[in-house]
Amino acid sequence: MDKQTFLATGLLEQYVLGITDPDETQEVERHLDLYPELNQEVTELRDAIKQYALQQDIPVPAQGANEPQIATNTSEDKAYGQINWLSVVVIGSLALLCGLSALRMRNLQEENRTLLSELSTCESREKIIAFLKDPQTQPVVLTQTAASTEAAALVYWNKTSKKAMLNPFNLPKLPSDKQYQIWVDVAGKMISIGLISTNLDKYQDLKYLDEATSLNITIEPLGGSSEPTVSRLIANHAI
């Protein structure tokens, strides 16, 4: 398994606590050899356990001549006390390491989400490039009208795949209560094929209509309109 998958198993934490079986210990040590940077993880985990013990003020049982002698204690009492102390340390350390494992898992999940997002972005870019390179994709430049002397946009129209895409490369930013909307003329009737995203830096899919004879962009209230505001027609072009 790779490093991230191994870290997600929790074996490293169990190894630090000394509760892995021989096969698991061998597996951990194999990964420590394979990924030397994991030795730093082991050191940090051991330090975390020591800090936990210090913070909880867990006393280490005295040994040898310094061990207090209590006449009423039997060997079983001493053994029980030793086991009890070890239980406190192990249980507390497990709780601490579970927290560290959960944090690591969250970090791994965040990394996975980032990778998936980047992969999705790459796939989207590849689809856009493939669509733009398609010989059947017709670029249509929508140029400014009397209502605007600077607005322009580019629509890619493909009658074969029946797809359309917009590049709003030169649409000026609007006030927060306004939004661009794009329309097609079908037999003299204006039909909306999409609200244009307020993010004017990205390509956007549009609805495709076979019978469309022109493309038109208007400025509408945020959320769009059922009918175009003709006085706010800022760019258009015949298909």
ChimeraX attribute file (.defattr): number of C-alpha atoms within 10 A of each C-alpha:
attribute: neighborCount
match mode: 1-to-1
recipient: residues
	/A:1	7
	/A:2	9
	/A:3	12
	/A:4	11
	/A:5	10
	/A:6	14
	/A:7	20
	/A:8	14
	/A:9	12
	/A:10	17
	/A:11	17
	/A:12	27
	/A:13	24
	/A:14	17
	/A:15	18
	/A:16	18
	/A:17	17
	/A:18	11
	/A:19	13
	/A:20	17
	/A:21	11
	/A:22	9
	/A:23	9
	/A:24	15
	/A:25	18
	/A:26	13
	/A:27	16
	/A:28	21
	/A:29	17
	/A:30	12
	/A:31	20
	/A:32	18
	/A:33	11
	/A:34	12
	/A:35	12
	/A:36	12
	/A:37	11
	/A:38	18
	/A:39	15
	/A:40	11
	/A:41	16
	/A:42	16
	/A:43	11
	/A:44	12
	/A:45	20
	/A:46	17
	/A:47	12
	/A:48	16
	/A:49	20
	/A:50	14
	/A:51	13
	/A:52	16
	/A:53	18
	/A:54	11
	/A:55	9
	/A:56	12
	/A:57	9
	/A:58	13
	/A:59	10
	/A:60	11
	/A:61	13
	/A:62	9
	/A:63	8
	/A:64	6
	/A:65	7
	/A:66	8
	/A:67	9
	/A:68	10
	/A:69	8
	/A:70	8
	/A:71	6
	/A:72	7
	/A:73	9
	/A:74	10
	/A:75	9
	/A:76	9
	/A:77	11
	/A:78	13
	/A:79	11
	/A:80	12
	/A:81	13
	/A:82	13
	/A:83	12
	/A:84	12
	/A:85	16
	/A:86	15
	/A:87	12
	/A:88	14
	/A:89	21
	/A:90	17
	/A:91	12
	/A:92	16
	/A:93	23
	/A:94	17
	/A:95	12
	/A:96	17
	/A:97	22
	/A:98	14
	/A:99	12
	/A:100	16
	/A:101	19
	/A:102	14
	/A:103	12
	/A:104	16
	/A:105	17
	/A:106	12
	/A:107	12
	/A:108	16
	/A:109	12
	/A:110	12
	/A:111	12
	/A:112	12
	/A:113	12
	/A:114	12
	/A:115	12
	/A:116	12
	/A:117	12
	/A:118	12
	/A:119	12
	/A:120	12
	/A:121	12
	/A:122	12
	/A:123	12
	/A:124	13
	/A:125	13
	/A:126	12
	/A:127	12
	/A:128	16
	/A:129	11
	/A:130	12
	/A:131	19
	/A:132	17
	/A:133	11
	/A:134	13
	/A:135	9
	/A:136	14
	/A:137	21
	/A:138	16
	/A:139	16
	/A:140	18
	/A:141	18
	/A:142	23
	/A:143	19
	/A:144	19
	/A:145	17
	/A:146	11
	/A:147	14
	/A:148	15
	/A:149	11
	/A:150	14
	/A:151	19
	/A:152	21
	/A:153	18
	/A:154	19
	/A:155	23
	/A:156	19
	/A:157	23
	/A:158	20
	/A:159	13
	/A:160	10
	/A:161	12
	/A:162	12
	/A:163	17
	/A:164	21
	/A:165	21
	/A:166	19
	/A:167	19
	/A:168	22
	/A:169	14
	/A:170	15
	/A:171	19
	/A:172	13
	/A:173	12
	/A:174	12
	/A:175	10
	/A:176	9
	/A:177	9
	/A:178	15
	/A:179	20
	/A:180	25
	/A:181	24
	/A:182	25
	/A:183	23
	/A:184	26
	/A:185	18
	/A:186	15
	/A:187	9
	/A:188	10
	/A:189	11
	/A:190	18
	/A:191	18
	/A:192	21
	/A:193	18
	/A:194	18
	/A:195	21
	/A:196	23
	/A:197	14
	/A:198	15
	/A:199	10
	/A:200	15
	/A:201	12
	/A:202	11
	/A:203	19
	/A:204	18
	/A:205	16
	/A:206	20
	/A:207	14
	/A:208	18
	/A:209	17
	/A:210	11
	/A:211	10
	/A:212	18
	/A:213	14
	/A:214	17
	/A:215	23
	/A:216	23
	/A:217	31
	/A:218	23
	/A:219	23
	/A:220	22
	/A:221	14
	/A:222	16
	/A:223	12
	/A:224	19
	/A:225	15
	/A:226	9
	/A:227	12
	/A:228	20
	/A:229	14
	/A:230	13
	/A:231	10
	/A:232	16
	/A:233	21
	/A:234	23
	/A:235	25
	/A:236	24
	/A:237	18
	/A:238	13
	/A:239	16
